[in-house]
Every structure is written in C-alpha cells, then in structure tokens.
Amino acid sequence: MANSNSLPLYERVEHRNTLHKIMEFIILFLLLSLLVYRLLSFNNHGLSWSIAFLCELWFTFSWVITMSNKWILVDHKPYPDRLLQRVPKDELPAVDLFVTTADPELEPPIITINTVLSLLAVDYPTNKLACYVSDDGCSPITFYSLVEASKFARIWIPFCKKYNVQVRAPFRYFTNNSMLSGNNNNSSMEFKHEWKIVKDEYEQLSSKIEDAVCKSINPSDIIECDFSVFSNVQRNDHPTIIKVVWENKEANLNRPVPHLVYISREKRAKHPHHAKAGAMNVLTRFSGLMTNAPYMLNVDCDMFVNSPNIILHAMCMLLGSKNENENAFVQCPQVFCDSLKDDPFGNQMIVWWKYVGQGVSGIQGPFYSGTGCVHRRKVIYGLSPNYVKVGETNAISMMNGKSADEELRDVFGKEFTKSAVDALNGKAACPDMLTETIEAAYQVAGVGYEYGTHWGKKVGWMYGSTVEDILTGLSIHNKGWRSIVYAPDPPAFLGFAPTGGPASMTQQKRWATGLFEILLSKNCPIFGTLFANLQFRQCLGYFCILTWGLRSVLELHYAALPAYSIITNSNFLPKGQEPAYYILVALFLIDTMYTSSEYLRTGQSIRAWWNNQRMGRIISMSAWLFGFLSVILKLLGISETVFEVTRKDQSTSSDEGTEDTEAGKFTFDQSPVFIPPTAMLFLQLTALATALLGLQPPARDGVESGSLETMCSVLLVVCLLPFLKGLFGSGKYGIPLSTIFKSAGLALLFYTLCRYWDGSL
C-alpha cells in the first residue's frame, strides 16, 4: 500500500469524445469546401459574394480555434483526506477572502451579506481566514449590514458546522427546506429548535437591512458605531474609510467568526480609480498589511459559497502541484442559482464552461473570470514559475539583480515593501491585532499611492481594460504559469444571472469592450506567444473570446446579405441545381446536430439550445457591436470606455419552485444597443415583403435570389422574435418609440441604398 505522503493531492481527468471530433472535422471540411467554391466562382458574382467569402473565411478560422479549444476536456479531482493526513488542520495555509461591491442599488446589501456569511462559514480553520469587503459605493447601509451580519454570524457559523449544513448562504438555506442539513440530525428535536431560532434571527436581520435600505431607519440610531465618516461624502469623492467589523483576537481557532473588515478606498474626482481592478489592488495591499495570507479567494458580492469545502479542495490543487511552481490559480465556473428555465437570455454559459473552460484547461489552463477563484499571493505580486523554489522564494531575483530595496520600493511602494518581501519569501508574518496596521493601511488605500509604482502594470490586477480579470489572467499565463478549472458537483459557488434585456446587454457590452481593448493593445496574446511564455494553443484560446467585438461586425454584414440579395434580386448563396447547395444544407444540419448534442449532454433541453442560438445572434449584433464601437471611439480619442456595473437581482423562484411567469420575457429600455437588432428585423421583414409582393427588380444575367436567401431571412426573423413581440408590447416589454423610429430610418436607408446600388450597375 502506497504511503499517504506519496499519493497525489489531486488527479487530472481527461475526457475524449471521438464522435464529437468526427463531427468537428466534417464541419471543417464543409467550411473549406464552401470557401473553395467561393474562390472558383468569383468571376460570376459581385460585391455580396466577396463579403460572404470574407465572413465565411472568418467563420472557418473561428471554427479551427474552437476545435483547438475543445480538443481534450480536462477536469480535476481533489483528495482533501490526503491533504489533511499530510498537513494538520491547524497548519493549513491562511487564506484572505475578498468580496467586492460597487453600488448598493444595483447590488443590494442583502445579497452582499449572504455572500459574506457563506464565506465566513466555510469548513476551514477560522484562525486561518480573514474576510475583506471592498465597498466602492461608500454606502453606510452596506457597512451597517455587515455589522448586523457579523452578529448573526456568531450563531449561524456554529449552527452550520454542528449540523454539517451544505448550503451556507442563509437566504438560500431557509428558502429551500429540502436542504435543511447535510446529515441525518435534521429530524431531532434539538435541531428543529435551533433551526427555528436561527431562522427567526435571519428574518430579523433581513428586516433590519430592508428597513435601512428603505430609509425608514437611520443606522446610526440603532447601533453603536461611528457613522460620522459617511456624512457629507460622495460616491466618487471621499477619503478612505476602514472599519474592523469583527476581529478574531489572538487568531483563536475556537472562536467561530473569522476576521471581518470593511474598506471603502479613497476616491477623488480628478484621479482614475480603475474600477474593480483598482479595488482588488487596494484589497491586496490592505490585506497584505493586516494578515498577508499566502492565498486569496475573491468573489463578486453576488457569488456565494455553495460547497463549504471549496477552500480545502483548492488547497489540494495548489499545494499538490510540482514544487508549487506550476498552478497559479484555481478557477471555479460561474453557475447560477434558481436560473430561469431553458436559459431564455442565453447567459448561464453551462455549455461554454463545460467545453471551452475544460478544453483550455487541457492546454495552459482556464481564463481567470473575476470571481470564484483562489490565487497565490506570490503570483499576483508578479512572480514567475522559474523563481519559485521548494520552501522559499528569491524575491530579489525577480528584480534582475538591481538594488533590492530601491527596486522593491519602485515596484510595490514604500509602505508595502516589507509585506511584499515577506509574501514573496513565504513568510506569513502578521500583527497580533489588526488595529496595529490601520495607519499604514490608510496610506496604501490612498488615491495617490500607486503613482510611481508598478501596481496595475506588472503587479496586482492589471489596468487597461474593463475586463480586468481576463487581462490579469493573461499576464499570469504569459509568465508561464498554468491554471486549473475545478467544477465540482454541487457547484462550488452560485450567483445570480442577469435577467431581462438591459442587464444582459450591459454585461455583454462590458465584456466585449474590455476583450477588444486587450486585442488591440500591447497585451495582445500574440505578443505573449512570441516574446513571453504563452503557449500557442492558449493564445488561440484567448483569441476565441478577445474577438467577440470583431466577430459582431462580420456577423452583422453576413446577416444583412439575405435581405440585400432579396431586395436586389441577386444571390450570395448557391442555387438548388448547384452541388455547393448541398454543402450548405449539410453544414446547417450537422452544425445543428453538433451544437444541440452539447446542450443535451450537459442536461439541458432543446429549447435551451435554441434560446442560446437566438441570443447569440441578438447579442452579436447589439452588445458586442457597441463594445466594438466603444473601443474604436476610444482609439480615435473621441470617448473613453466605461466600467458599467450589472444589476444583481435575487431569484424570482418561490419556495415551491415556481417561477415568475414574466421573468423570461425580453425587456427593453431607451439604450441605443437595441437599435441594430430592431433595424435588422425591419430590414428582413421589408425584404420578405418585397419578394412576396413581387417588387424585386429583374434579375441580372439570369441570376436571382433563391430559396436559401429566403430561408436565411426567415430564420433571422425567428431569431429576432423577441423584438417582433417588442414592437407590439407595452411598458418595459415594449420597444421605445424612439428606438423604433431610428431603427425604421436605418432600415429605410439600407433599402434605398440597395435599390440605388442595383440601379447604378
């Protein structure tokens, strides 16, 4: 029998699907055949043929990237029992927990405190944990909610650990009675009595927070805390506010609640604050002075812990890697609780995480997605794998032999140098009391601290994109680090998916904007492959997402081609008598089989597959297109990109599991992002009406629009069915009149140009 110390702490599991690979190669062959057909037929066709060729060339390139990403799916299985045999529980490494929130209206405090409570209650030694909450909204309500939550935590955490409760976000636990406890004690009288007490306490906590949010009470009137620091402050213009909400004094293992600290970093109107990336860097420095744990777990305020052993499992994969110089971070997929049936807004990304997330895990590792991730602090400080040694780190070696003290001050800033050196050298020295470092903490959270340092450039979370997570993960992979995707069942974390059109579009636009910013910057992954340690296939993996904005332009052109062909009575697709006709039919059928099988294999329905296909077209010609335009305007110096916070809403499911019947309906607002899809709908309807009424001009050289163009146009109308319904809807379910008029004007302009172009030929 093998010695337990020699057994691996985690296992890499590979999944291969021969049938899927065969279908992928058939699709690639059909795409290449279509391109050859286009090239051989160039002389017989006009502009639409050339545009179609360029679009299909891009689709083929994208498909090659997709095949590379999905070549081998990799998952990981941790063995926590082996870790506990090797490392006593009280000697496990410390972990700092980061929670970020930015707007108390878009991100309600009740959601934030549930996330915090779930983190505080994880199955990990409490003296090894410290939770830091960054409030970029500088809200006294958020601080008040944390103070009240810390009181509730003193009964919630012991209750969870005594009865092995699996779901440790109280709102989720108390609204799902089938998950009362993780063991068989839930039938005892003692359990039922304690359950009732804890439930009543949580309802009181929720009521207090709701009253505070509704401004029916003033927090300073009911708790003994200094709220004067919140008086006369503006969200984007205020000094640093630090409050130690709860301190586990002397880091006592038996005290039930870990450290809990509130911070709202300094902001000034004339100083850039770098949105979430800036907040994460302040949390990193701030926690480095206070607890300086070698590992950091960060979550968004709406992403609560769903598996209480997640930190222990992550430690298996970080401590079990080769000399700890292989895996930089462990990323858990974003999974959403009580999600709407059949994913009507196409934002649950279940298939994406299964096939792309686990696919790139077989290369250099998954992308950092900004939440549900456990990092090595050393890696965030800019360390490369080559400089990590067993048991120690040579912090000076990363400075290329320059004067260590001066160089470290230039990199990290004067007040933070000692903490950074301790972390890089593997020392977890921290003060006996958190309050001992408060003065220095105010300095590192100041608005001017980063000037003249490398924060946001070479160390910490990277600046320069609205998707700081992808950019930070890319910089880590460029150094040669690997990452791990961990997708346990049940999921490690659960969050809230955006609902409705505006929230979904806001999120997708921010992603597309930030990703395209990276593609057109010095951080482009091509440079990482040529001049750093980014693997070529990992570079292709990043291209899969960085090109969302560019893809929108090509998809928009391709979507307009059916209408153009019908209006001008020309063709851009093969006719029924041509052999290439069957290439397109086969391509459509096999791709449909391929994509739908992915959804069925992940336990989703055909309706979910269709909703995601439909939303893929809508998002591409709206949110992604505006993301592309935002970056172009930034490059031209006309405007700057803006980090937009996505609204977080709790589940619409009731206790009985029923859904709000209106929750899945598409909603609209005055945003211009809805203009392109509405205009495309008008354009396709106009084209179909032109053909139906016989208003097409005579065909040139006997080449007229055919059945495939009509089918494509009809398919686009079906994809845009939510917008067709929106034309006749009212309130938030109806498209605003201003959007309708602008869209109709664009469609009319396109129609006029088509007829003019056709008449001038």
C-alpha positions in Angstrom: 0.0 0.0 0.0 1.4 3.4 -1.0 2.5 5.9 1.6 -0.2 8.6 2.0 2.5 11.3 1.7 3.5 10.0 -1.7 -0.1 9.9 -3.1 -1.1 12.9 -5.3 -3.4 15.5 -3.7 -5.4 15.8 -6.9 -6.0 14.0 -10.1 -6.2 15.3 -13.7 -9.1 13.6 -15.5 -9.2 13.7 -19.3 -12.4 13.3 -21.3 -12.3 12.5 -25.0 -15.3 12.3 -27.4 -14.5 10.6 -30.7 -17.9 11.2 -32.2 -17.7 15.0 -31.5 -14.2 15.1 -33.1 -15.5 13.4 -36.2 -18.3 15.9 -36.5 -15.9 18.8 -36.0 -13.7 17.6 -38.8 -16.7 17.1 -41.1 -17.8 20.7 -40.3 -14.3 22.0 -41.1 -14.2 20.1 -44.4 -17.6 21.6 -45.4 -16.4 25.1 -44.5 -13.2 24.7 -46.5 -15.3 23.3 -49.4 -17.5 26.3 -49.3 -14.5 28.6 -49.4 -13.1 26.8 -52.4 -16.5 27.1 -54.2 -16.5 30.8 -53.5 -13.0 31.2 -54.9 -13.8 29.3 -58.1 -17.0 31.4 -58.6 -15.6 34.9 -58.0 -15.8 36.0 -61.6 -19.5 35.3 -61.9 -20.6 37.3 -58.8 -20.4 40.8 -57.3 -19.8 42.5 -54.0 -22.1 40.3 -51.9 -20.1 37.3 -53.0 -16.9 38.9 -51.8 -18.4 39.9 -48.4 -19.8 36.4 -47.9 -16.3 34.9 -48.7 -14.6 37.2 -46.1 -17.2 36.4 -43.5 -17.0 32.6 -44.1 -13.2 32.8 -44.0 -13.5 34.3 -40.6 -16.1 31.6 -39.5 -13.6 28.9 -40.7 -10.8 30.5 -38.7 -13.1 30.7 -35.6 -14.0 27.0 -36.1 -10.3 26.0 -36.1 -9.9 27.9 -32.8 -13.0 26.1 -31.4 -11.6 22.7 -32.4 -8.3 23.5 -30.7 -10.0 24.7 -27.5 -12.2 21.6 -27.3 -9.5 19.0 -28.3 -9.2 17.4 -24.8 -11.6 18.3 -22.0 -9.8 18.2 -18.6 -11.3 18.2 -15.1 -9.6 17.8 -11.7 -10.5 15.7 -8.7 -9.0 16.7 -5.3 -8.3 14.4 -2.4 -8.8 16.5 0.8 -8.4 13.5 3.1 -4.8 13.0 1.8 -4.1 16.7 2.4 -5.3 16.5 6.0 -3.2 13.4 6.5 -0.2 15.3 5.2 -0.9 18.7 6.8 -2.6 19.1 10.3 -5.7 21.2 10.1 -4.2 23.9 12.3 -1.2 24.1 10.0 -3.1 24.7 6.8 -2.1 27.9 5.0 -4.1 31.1 5.7 -6.5 32.4 3.1 -7.7 36.0 2.7 -11.3 36.3 1.3 -12.2 39.3 -0.9 -15.7 40.5 -1.6 -16.2 43.5 -3.9 -19.3 45.6 -4.3 -19.8 48.9 -6.1 -23.4 50.1 -5.9 -25.9 49.4 -3.2 -28.8 49.9 -5.6 -27.6 47.6 -8.3 -26.0 45.2 -5.8 -28.4 45.1 -2.8 -26.7 44.8 0.6 -28.8 41.7 1.5 -27.1 39.9 -1.4 -23.6 41.0 -0.2 -24.1 39.9 3.4 -25.3 36.5 2.3 -22.1 36.1 0.3 -20.0 37.2 3.2 -21.8 34.9 5.6 -21.3 31.9 3.3 -17.5 32.7 3.2 -17.2 33.1 6.9 -18.9 29.7 7.4 -16.7 27.6 5.1 -15.2 24.4 6.5 -11.7 25.8 7.2 -9.9 26.8 10.4 -11.4 30.2 11.4 -8.0 31.4 12.6 -6.7 30.9 9.0 -9.4 33.1 7.4 -9.9 36.9 7.1 -12.7 38.4 5.1 -12.3 41.8 3.5 -15.2 43.6 1.9 -14.5 46.4 -0.6 -17.3 48.9 -0.9 -16.8 51.2 -3.9 -20.2 52.7 -3.3 -19.1 54.1 0.0 -22.5 53.2 1.5 -23.3 53.4 5.2 -26.1 50.9 4.5 -23.6 48.3 3.3 -21.4 48.9 6.4 -24.5 48.7 8.7 -25.5 45.4 7.0 -22.1 44.0 7.7 -22.2 44.9 11.3 -25.5 43.3 11.7 -24.4 40.2 9.7 -21.4 39.8 12.0 -23.7 39.4 15.0 -25.8 36.9 13.1 -22.6 35.0 12.1 -21.9 34.2 15.7 -24.9 31.8 15.8 -25.0 31.0 12.0 -21.5 29.6 11.7 -21.6 27.2 14.7 -25.1 26.0 13.5 -23.7 25.2 10.1 -20.7 23.3 11.4 -22.6 21.5 14.1 -25.2 20.1 11.6 -23.0 20.0 8.6 -25.2 22.4 6.6 -24.1 22.2 2.9 -25.7 25.5 1.7 -24.2 28.3 3.9 -25.9 31.3 2.4 -28.8 31.7 4.8 -31.3 33.2 2.3 -30.8 30.1 0.1 -30.9 27.7 3.0 -34.1 29.0 4.6 -35.9 29.2 1.3 -35.2 25.6 0.3 -36.5 23.3 3.1 -35.3 20.2 1.3 -31.8 21.1 2.1 -32.1 21.7 5.8 -29.0 19.8 6.8 -26.2 17.7 5.4 -26.6 14.8 7.8 -29.4 12.8 9.5 -29.7 15.1 12.5 -32.4 17.2 10.9 -35.1 15.1 12.5 -34.0 15.7 16.1 -35.9 18.0 18.4 -32.7 19.8 19.2 -32.0 20.5 15.6 -35.6 21.7 14.9 -35.4 24.0 17.9 -32.1 25.6 16.8 -33.2 25.8 13.2 -36.2 27.8 14.3 -34.1 30.2 16.4 -31.5 30.7 13.6 -34.3 31.3 11.0 -36.0 33.9 13.2 -32.7 35.7 13.7 -32.1 35.7 9.9 -35.6 37.1 9.3 -34.9 39.9 11.8 -31.5 40.6 10.1 -33.3 40.8 6.7 -35.9 43.1 8.1 -33.4 45.4 9.6 -31.5 45.7 6.3 -34.7 46.2 4.3 -35.7 49.0 6.7 -32.3 50.6 6.4 -32.4 50.4 2.6 -35.9 51.9 2.5 -34.6 54.7 4.7 -37.2 54.1 7.4 -34.4 53.9 9.9 -31.0 55.6 10.4 -28.3 53.0 11.1 -26.5 55.4 13.5 -29.6 55.5 15.6 -29.7 51.7 16.4 -26.1 50.5 16.6 -23.1 51.9 18.4 -20.8 52.6 15.5 -19.2 55.8 14.2 -21.2 56.7 11.1 -19.8 60.3 11.0 -17.2 59.2 8.5 -20.1 58.6 6.0 -21.5 62.1 6.4 -21.1 64.5 3.5 -19.3 62.0 1.3 -19.9 61.5 -2.4 -19.5 58.1 -4.0 -16.6 59.2 -6.2 -15.1 61.8 -3.9 -14.3 60.7 -0.3 -11.4 59.7 1.9 -10.5 56.1 2.8 -12.9 54.5 5.3 -11.7 51.4 7.2 -13.7 49.6 9.8 -12.7 46.4 11.6 -16.2 44.9 11.9 -15.1 41.8 13.8 -11.7 40.7 15.0 -10.9 37.2 15.9 -8.4 38.3 18.6 -5.3 36.2 19.1 -6.5 34.2 16.0 -8.2 31.7 18.2 -9.2 28.5 16.4 -12.2 28.0 18.7 -13.7 31.5 18.1 -16.4 30.9 15.5 -16.1 34.0 13.4 -13.0 34.9 11.3 -11.8 38.5 10.9 -14.2 40.7 9.0 -13.1 44.1 7.7 -14.9 46.8 5.7 -13.0 49.2 3.4 -14.0 51.9 1.1 -10.9 53.2 -0.7 -10.2 56.8 -1.2 -11.6 58.3 -4.4 -11.1 61.8 -5.9 -12.8 63.2 -8.9 -9.6 64.0 -10.8 -7.9 60.7 -10.1 -8.5 57.5 -12.0 -9.7 54.7 -9.8 -9.6 51.8 -12.3 -13.0 50.3 -11.3 -12.8 46.7 -9.9 -9.1 46.3 -10.7 -8.3 49.2 -8.6 -10.5 47.9 -5.7 -8.8 44.5 -5.9 -5.3 46.0 -5.7 -6.3 48.0 -2.7 -7.7 44.8 -1.1 -4.4 43.0 -1.9 -2.2 45.7 -0.3 -4.6 46.2 2.6 -4.9 42.5 3.4 -1.1 42.2 2.9 -0.5 44.6 5.8 -3.1 43.0 8.1 -3.0 39.2 7.6 -0.7 38.7 4.5 -2.2 35.2 3.8 -0.3 33.3 1.0 -3.6 32.6 -0.8 -6.5 34.8 -1.7 -10.0 33.9 -2.7 -12.0 36.6 -4.5 -15.7 36.6 -5.3 -18.2 39.1 -6.6 -20.8 40.2 -4.0 -23.5 38.0 -5.6 -21.4 34.8 -5.8 -22.0 32.9 -2.6 -20.3 29.6 -1.4 -22.3 26.5 -2.3 -19.8 23.9 -1.3 -18.3 24.5 2.2 -15.1 22.5 1.4 -14.1 24.6 -1.6 -11.1 26.2 0.0 -9.8 22.8 1.2 -10.3 21.4 -2.3 -8.5 24.3 -3.9 -5.6 23.9 -1.5 -5.2 20.3 -2.7 -4.6 21.6 -6.3 -2.3 24.5 -5.3 -0.2 22.6 -2.7 -0.2 19.4 -4.7 1.4 21.0 -7.8 5.1 20.4 -8.6 7.1 22.2 -6.0 4.2 24.8 -6.1 5.6 26.3 -9.3 3.0 25.1 -11.7 -0.5 26.2 -10.9 -1.1 29.9 -10.3 -4.9 29.8 -9.5 -7.9 27.6 -9.3 -10.9 28.9 -11.1 -14.4 27.6 -10.5 -17.1 28.0 -13.2 -19.8 30.6 -12.7 -23.0 28.8 -12.0 -26.3 30.5 -11.3 -28.9 29.5 -8.7 -32.6 29.1 -9.5 -31.9 30.1 -13.0 -34.8 30.6 -15.4 -36.0 27.6 -17.2 -34.3 27.0 -20.6 -32.0 29.9 -20.2 -34.1 32.5 -22.1 -31.4 35.2 -22.1 -28.5 32.8 -23.0 -26.3 33.9 -20.2 -25.9 30.8 -18.0 -22.9 29.6 -20.0 -23.2 26.0 -18.9 -22.0 24.6 -22.3 -19.3 27.2 -22.5 -17.7 26.2 -19.2 -18.1 22.5 -20.0 -16.5 22.5 -23.4 -14.4 25.7 -23.6 -13.5 26.1 -19.9 -12.5 22.5 -19.5 -11.0 22.5 -23.0 -8.4 25.2 -22.4 -7.8 23.5 -19.1 -6.1 20.9 -21.2 -3.7 23.5 -22.6 -2.4 26.0 -20.2 -5.5 26.4 -18.0 -8.8 28.3 -17.8 -9.1 32.0 -18.1 -9.5 34.0 -14.9 -13.1 35.0 -14.8 -13.0 37.5 -11.9 -14.9 35.6 -9.3 -14.8 32.2 -7.6 -11.0 32.0 -7.9 -8.2 31.1 -5.4 -4.9 32.8 -6.2 -1.4 32.5 -4.9 -0.4 35.9 -3.5 3.2 35.5 -4.9 1.8 35.2 -8.4 -0.3 38.4 -8.0 2.9 40.1 -6.9 4.4 39.3 -10.4 6.5 36.2 -9.6 7.3 33.8 -12.4 7.4 30.0 -12.0 11.1 29.9 -12.7 11.8 31.8 -9.5 9.8 29.6 -7.1 11.9 27.1 -5.2 11.0 24.5 -2.7 10.3 26.1 0.6 11.5 29.6 -0.4 11.3 32.3 -3.0 14.1 34.5 -4.0 12.3 37.8 -4.2 15.4 39.7 -5.3 15.9 37.5 -8.3 12.7 39.0 -9.9 14.5 42.3 -9.9 17.2 41.2 -12.3 20.0 41.9 -9.9 19.3 45.5 -9.2 19.4 47.2 -5.8 16.7 45.2 -4.0 15.5 47.9 -1.6 15.1 50.6 -4.2 13.7 48.3 -6.8 11.1 46.8 -4.4 10.0 50.3 -3.4 9.6 51.2 -7.0 7.5 48.1 -7.6 5.3 48.0 -4.5 5.6 51.4 -2.8 7.5 52.3 0.3 4.8 51.4 2.9 4.2 48.0 1.4 7.7 46.8 0.7 8.2 44.7 3.8 4.8 43.0 3.5 5.6 42.2 -0.2 9.0 40.7 0.7 7.5 38.6 3.4 4.9 37.2 1.0 7.5 36.6 -1.7 9.7 34.7 0.7 6.8 32.6 2.0 6.6 34.3 5.4 3.1 34.8 6.8 4.1 37.2 9.5 1.1 39.4 10.6 0.4 41.6 13.6 -1.2 40.2 16.7 -4.0 42.8 16.3 -5.5 44.1 13.1 -5.7 47.6 14.5 -1.9 47.8 14.7 -1.7 48.3 11.0 -4.6 50.6 10.4 -2.4 53.7 9.9 -0.3 52.1 7.2 -3.5 50.6 5.7 -4.9 54.1 5.2 -1.8 55.0 3.2 -1.8 52.0 0.8 -5.6 52.6 0.2 -5.0 56.3 -0.7 -5.7 57.5 -4.2 -2.1 58.6 -4.8 -0.3 55.5 -3.5 0.1 53.8 -6.8 1.8 56.7 -8.6 5.3 55.8 -9.5 4.8 52.1 -8.7 4.1 49.0 -10.8 0.6 48.3 -9.5 -1.7 47.6 -12.3 1.2 47.4 -14.8 3.4 44.5 -13.6 2.0 43.5 -10.2 -1.6 43.1 -8.9 -4.7 43.2 -11.0 -3.9 44.7 -14.4 -5.3 48.1 -15.7 -6.2 48.9 -19.2 -9.4 47.0 -19.8 -12.9 46.8 -18.4 -12.4 43.0 -18.1 -9.5 43.2 -15.6 -10.0 39.5 -14.8 -9.1 38.3 -18.3 -6.2 40.8 -18.6 -4.8 39.7 -15.2 -5.1 36.0 -16.1 -3.4 36.6 -19.4 -0.5 38.3 -17.7 -0.2 35.3 -15.4 -0.2 32.8 -18.3 2.3 35.0 -20.1 4.8 34.3 -17.3 4.4 30.5 -17.9 2.0 29.7 -15.1 -0.8 27.2 -15.5 -4.2 27.4 -14.0 -6.8 24.8 -13.0 -10.6 24.6 -13.6 -12.5 22.9 -10.8 -16.1 22.1 -11.5 -17.5 20.1 -8.5 -21.0 18.8 -8.2 -22.7 20.5 -6.5 -21.1 23.7 -7.8 -18.5 25.5 -5.6 -20.2 28.9 -5.9 -23.7 30.1 -7.0 -24.6 33.5 -8.2 -27.4 35.5 -9.9 -27.6 35.7 -13.7 -28.7 39.0 -15.2 -32.4 38.9 -16.1 -34.1 41.0 -18.8 -32.7 42.6 -21.9 -30.9 45.7 -20.5 -29.0 43.9 -17.7 -27.8 41.1 -20.1 -26.8 43.7 -22.7 -24.9 45.8 -20.2 -22.9 42.8 -19.1 -22.2 41.6 -22.6 -21.2 45.0 -23.8 -18.7 45.5 -21.0 -17.2 42.1 -21.8 -16.9 42.8 -25.5 -15.4 46.2 -24.9 -12.8 45.0 -22.5 -11.9 42.0 -24.6 -11.4 44.0 -27.7 -9.3 46.6 -25.8 -6.9 43.7 -24.9 -6.8 42.5 -28.5 -5.7 45.9 -29.8 -3.3 46.7 -27.0 0.3 45.7 -26.2 -1.3 42.9 -24.1 -2.5 41.1 -27.2 -1.8 37.4 -26.7 0.2 37.2 -29.9 3.0 39.1 -28.2 2.7 36.7 -25.2 3.4 33.8 -27.5 6.2 35.5 -29.5 8.0 37.2 -26.6 6.8 35.5 -23.4 5.7 32.0 -22.2 2.2 31.8 -23.5 1.6 28.6 -25.4 0.4 28.9 -29.0 -2.9 27.0 -28.4 -3.5 29.0 -25.3 -3.1 32.1 -27.4 -5.8 30.7 -29.8 -8.0 30.1 -26.7 -7.7 33.8 -25.8 -8.5 34.8 -29.4 -11.8 32.8 -29.1 -13.1 35.5 -26.6 -11.0 38.5 -27.5 -12.5 38.7 -31.0 -16.1 38.9 -29.8 -16.3 42.6 -30.9 -14.7 41.9 -34.3 -17.0 39.0 -34.8 -20.0 41.2 -34.4 -19.1 43.3 -37.4 -18.7 40.2 -39.6 -21.9 38.6 -38.3 -23.8 41.9 -38.9 -22.6 42.0 -42.5 -23.5 38.4 -43.1 -26.9 38.9 -41.6 -27.6 41.8 -43.9 -26.7 39.7 -47.0 -30.0 37.8 -47.3 -32.0 41.0 -47.2 -29.7 42.7 -49.7 -29.9 39.7 -52.1 -33.7 39.6 -51.9 -34.1 43.4 -52.4 -31.7 43.5 -55.4 -32.8 40.1 -56.7 -29.3 38.7 -56.6 -27.8 35.8 -54.8 -24.9 35.2 -52.4 -25.7 31.5 -51.8 -25.6 28.6 -54.2 -28.7 27.7 -56.2 -30.6 24.3 -55.8 -29.1 22.9 -59.0 -25.5 23.6 -57.9 -23.6 20.9 -55.9 -22.5 23.6 -53.4 -26.2 23.9 -52.4 -25.9 20.6 -50.6 -22.7 21.8 -48.8 -24.7 24.5 -47.1 -27.6 22.2 -46.3 -25.2 19.6 -44.8 -23.3 22.3 -42.9 -26.5 23.6 -41.3 -27.8 20.1 -40.4 -24.5 18.8 -38.9 -23.8 22.0 -37.0 -27.3 21.8 -35.6 -26.7 18.2 -34.5 -23.3 19.1 -33.0 -24.4 22.1 -31.0 -27.7 20.6 -29.8 -25.9 17.5 -28.7 -23.6 19.6 -26.4 -26.7 21.0 -24.7 -28.3 17.6 -24.3 -25.1 16.1 -22.9 -25.0 18.8 -20.2 -28.6 18.1 -19.2 -30.2 21.0 -20.9 -33.2 21.0 -23.3 -33.6 21.6 -27.0 -35.4 24.8 -26.0 -32.3 26.0 -24.1 -30.2 25.2 -27.1 -32.5 27.3 -29.3 -32.6 30.2 -26.8 -28.8 30.3 -26.7 -28.6 30.2 -30.6 -31.1 33.0 -30.8 -29.4 35.2 -28.1 -26.1 34.6 -29.8 -27.3 36.4 -32.9 -29.0 39.1 -30.9 -26.0 39.8 -28.6 -23.6 39.8 -31.5 -25.5 42.5 -33.5 -26.2 44.6 -30.4 -24.0 44.5 -27.2 -20.9 43.1 -28.9 -21.2 45.6 -31.8 -21.4 48.5 -29.3 -18.4 47.1 -27.5 -16.5 47.2 -30.8 -17.6 50.8 -31.5 -16.7 51.9 -27.9 -13.1 50.7 -28.4 -12.9 52.3 -31.9 -14.1 55.7 -30.4 -11.5 55.3 -27.6 -8.7 54.7 -30.2 -9.8 57.8 -32.1 -9.7 59.8 -28.9 -13.4 60.7 -29.0 -14.5 59.0 -25.8 -13.3 56.6 -23.1 -14.6 53.2 -22.2 -16.7 53.0 -19.0 -17.0 50.1 -16.5 -20.7 49.5 -16.1 -22.0 47.6 -13.1 -24.5 44.8 -13.9 -27.7 44.8 -11.8 -27.9 41.9 -9.4 -31.3 40.5 -8.6 -32.3 37.7 -6.4 -34.0 34.7 -7.8 -37.6 35.0 -8.9 -38.4 31.5 -7.8 -40.7 31.0 -4.9 -40.3 28.5 -2.1 -42.3 26.0 -4.0 -40.0 26.3 -7.0 -42.4 28.1 -9.3 -41.2 30.9 -11.4 -42.5 34.4 -12.1 -44.2 33.9 -15.5 -42.9 37.3 -16.7 -39.3 36.6 -15.7 -38.3 35.0 -19.0 -39.8 37.8 -21.2 -37.4 40.1 -23.0 -37.4 43.6 -21.7 -36.2 46.9 -23.3 -35.2 50.4 -22.3 -34.0 53.5 -24.1 -30.5 52.2 -24.7 -29.2 52.5 -28.3 -28.0 49.0 -28.0 -31.4 47.8 -29.1 -31.4 49.8 -32.4 -29.3 47.4 -34.6 -31.4 44.3 -33.9 -34.6 46.2 -34.4 -33.3 47.7 -37.6 -32.2 44.2 -38.8 -35.8 42.9 -38.1 -37.3 45.7 -40.1 -34.8 45.1 -42.9 -35.6 41.3 -43.1 -39.4 42.0 -43.0 -39.0 44.6 -45.7 -37.0 42.1 -47.9 -39.6 39.3 -47.4 -42.4 41.7 -48.2 -40.6 42.9 -51.3 -40.3 39.3 -52.5 -43.9 38.4 -51.6 -45.4 41.4 -53.4 -43.2 40.9 -56.4 -41.4 44.2 -56.1 -37.9 42.8 -56.9 -36.1 44.2 -59.9 -35.4 42.0 -62.9 -32.5 39.5 -62.3 -29.2 40.3 -64.0 -27.7 37.7 -66.2 -30.4 35.3 -65.1 -29.0 35.2 -61.5 -31.7 35.8 -59.0 -32.3 35.3 -55.3 -33.1 31.8 -54.4 -34.7 29.6 -51.7 -31.6 29.7 -49.4 -31.7 33.5 -49.2 -35.4 33.5 -48.3 -34.8 30.7 -45.7 -32.0 32.7 -44.1 -34.1 35.8 -43.9 -37.0 33.9 -42.3 -34.6 32.3 -39.8 -33.3 35.7 -38.8 -36.9 36.9 -38.2 -37.4 33.9 -36.0 -34.2 34.7 -34.1 -35.4 38.3 -33.6 -38.9 37.2 -32.5 -38.5 38.9 -29.0 -38.0 42.2 -30.9 -41.0 41.5 -33.1 -43.1 41.0 -30.0 -41.5 44.1 -28.5 -42.9 46.2 -31.4 -46.4 45.5 -30.0 -45.5 45.3 -26.3 -46.0 48.0 -23.7 -44.0 49.2 -20.7 -40.7 47.6 -20.3 -41.8 44.7 -22.6 -42.2 47.1 -25.5 -39.5 48.7 -27.6 -39.5 52.5 -27.1 -40.9 54.6 -29.9 -37.6 56.5 -30.3 -35.8 53.2 -30.9 -38.5 52.1 -33.4 -38.2 55.3 -35.4 -34.4 55.2 -35.5 -34.4 51.6 -36.5 -37.0 52.1 -39.2 -34.9 55.0 -40.5 -31.8 52.8 -40.8 -33.8 50.0 -42.5 -35.2 52.5 -45.0 -31.8 54.0 -45.7 -30.4 50.5 -46.3 -33.3 49.6 -48.6 -32.8 52.9 -50.6 -29.1 52.3 -50.9 -29.7 48.7 -52.1 -32.1 49.9 -54.9 -29.8 52.8 -55.8 -26.7 50.5 -55.9 -28.7 48.0 -58.0 -29.9 50.7 -60.4 -26.4 52.1 -60.9 -24.9 48.8 -62.0 
